[in-house]
């Protein structure tokens, strides 16, 4: 009787944990998406109300998306880039604004463009032998560096966890780089979650 009760409690506990594993990320994702939608929609909501006399759900967000596309098309041309650079120079004359703008711009560029800039995910031994860190190959090192080193070296960016927008650059011999099959996205997931998310569960399966 006691064993059956214990098994029932253990089964209920496992069900509860399994439910949390599914629901927590799902609800958190829905909440974040709704928060972003509401935030972006509220930016132009007063303008929409002034024009139509009542709020139109999603219209201000649509206008915002069109504005983003318009700015993107502008900066794709030389004249548009000059206008943006001119505006940024005026905006960044204040030291405080310059620091904030520079930090946000670097973080945005790293998050939005990282997949295109990096080539592949690798392991390197750091900070000593038999301890490994994940790195992202950005390409071959500069020609001058290649000429002055005995080995062909690669530029490898080693991000810090849980913020992949910070880290450091190492120039390491290609023979000392251990290539991985995981994608850039999976590598970033491991960094952001501090290793809690393990792509393909290869480590867990191998440890059982």
N, C-alpha and C positions, 0 to 999 in steps of 0.2 A: 504493500500500500504506500509506504513511504517512498519507495523507488519510483512508483508510478507518478506520485505527486511531484517528485523532484524532476522527473522527465518532462512533465507537463509545464512546470515553471521554466525549465530550461528552454523548452520549445517556444513558449510565449515570449521569453526574453529574446530569443533569436529572431522571432517574427517582428518584435518591436524594433530591434536594431536594424533589420533589413528594411523596415518601413522608413526609419529615419534616414538610412543611406539613400533611399530613392527620393523621399519627400523634401529633405533639407536643401539639397542643391537645386531641385526643381522649383520650390517655393522661393528660394533666394534669387534664382534667375528671373522668375516672373516678377518679383518685387523690384529688382534692379531695372528690368526693361520698362515696367510701368512707371517707375520713378523718373527715368530718363525721358520717356515719352511725355509725361506730365510737365517735366521741367522745360523741355524744348517747346512744347505746345504753349506753355504759359508766357514765353518770351514775347511772342507777337500777338497773344490773345487780346490785349487792350486795343491794338490796331484793328483786328478783325471785328471786335465788338463795335468800334467807332464806325467802321465801313458798313457792316450789315445790320447793326443794331442789336445783335445777339451773338453768343459764341457759336462757332461752327467747329465741332470736334475734329481735330486732325488737320484743319486748314492751315493753322499757323505752323505746324510741323512740316506740312507739305511745302509751304513757302520757304521755310528754313532749309529744307533739302535742296530746293531749286537754287537758293542763294549759294549753298555750298558748291553745287555743280557749276554755277556761274563763275564763282571765284576760282574754282579749279581750272575752268577753261581759260580764264584770264591769265593765270600764272603759268599756263602752258606756253604762252607766247612772251617774247622778250619785252614788249611794251607793258604788258600786264605785270611782269615781274618787277620792272622798274618802278611802277606805281606802288606796288606792295612794299618794296625796299624803301622807297621814299617815306611812306607812311610809318614803317617800322622805325626808321631813323628818328622821326619826330616823336613817336611814342616812347622810344627808349632814351630820350634825353634825361628823364628822371632816373636816378640810380635805383630806386626801389622798383619802379616799373620795369627797368631793364633786367634786373635780377629775376623777377617773377616771369616776365615774358620769355627770357632765355631758358629758364628751367622748364617751363611748360612746353616750349617749342622743342627742346631736346628730347624730353620724355615722349611727346607725341610722335616725333620722327622715329624714335627707337621702337615704339610699340606698333606703329602703322606700317613702317617700311622694313622692319627687321627681317621678315621672311624673304624679301627680295634681295636684301644686301648680303645676307649670310649664305654660304654655299652648302655646308653640311654640319652635322653634329659630331663631335669627337670627344675622346677622353685624353687627358694629359695627366702625368704624374706631378702633383703639387699638393702641399708645399715640400714634400719629400718623396722618396721612392716608396712605392706600394700604397700610396694614398692618391686617389684619383678625383679629378673634378671635371665637370662637363664644360666644354668650350664650343664656340661656334667659329668655323673657319670663314674668315672674311676675304681670303685670297692669298696670293703670294706676297712675300715681303718686297720692299722697294729694291730697285736694281742695285743701288749703292750698298745696301745691307747684304744682298746676295753675293756681291763681289768681295765683301770683307769677312764673310763667314765661310767656314770650311764645308758646311752642309747647306743644302737647299732648305730654306726656312719658309714657314707659313705664318701669316698673321692670324692669331687665334684670340678671340675675345672671350674672356672668362667672366661671366656675370655673377653678381652676388645674389643670394636668396634672402628675402622673397622678392626683391626689386631688381628685375633683369635689366633695367635701364642704367644701372651703375655696375662697375666692375673694372677690369684692367685688361690691358693688351699685352700679350706675350708673343715674341717671335721665336718659334720653336722649330728645330729640325723636323722635316716631314717624316723621317723614319721613326721619330719618337711620338708621333701622333697615332692614336688608336681610333680608327673610324668606327662609327656606329650606324646602324640601319635606321634608327628612329628619325622621324621628321623634325624639322625646326620647331613646328608647333608642339610636338610631344616633348622636346627638350625644354621649351619654355614653360610648359605645364609643370615639369618636375622642379624647375627653378622657383616658379611662383608659389607652388605649394610646399616648398621645402622638402621635397621627396615623398610627400604623402600620396601624390598621384604618380603611379608607376606605369608608364605606357606598356601595353601588351602583357603586363603582369609577369614578365619573364623572371624577375628576381624572386617573386613569391613562389612560382612553380618550382624553381630550381632549389629553393630552400626547404621544401617539404620532403 
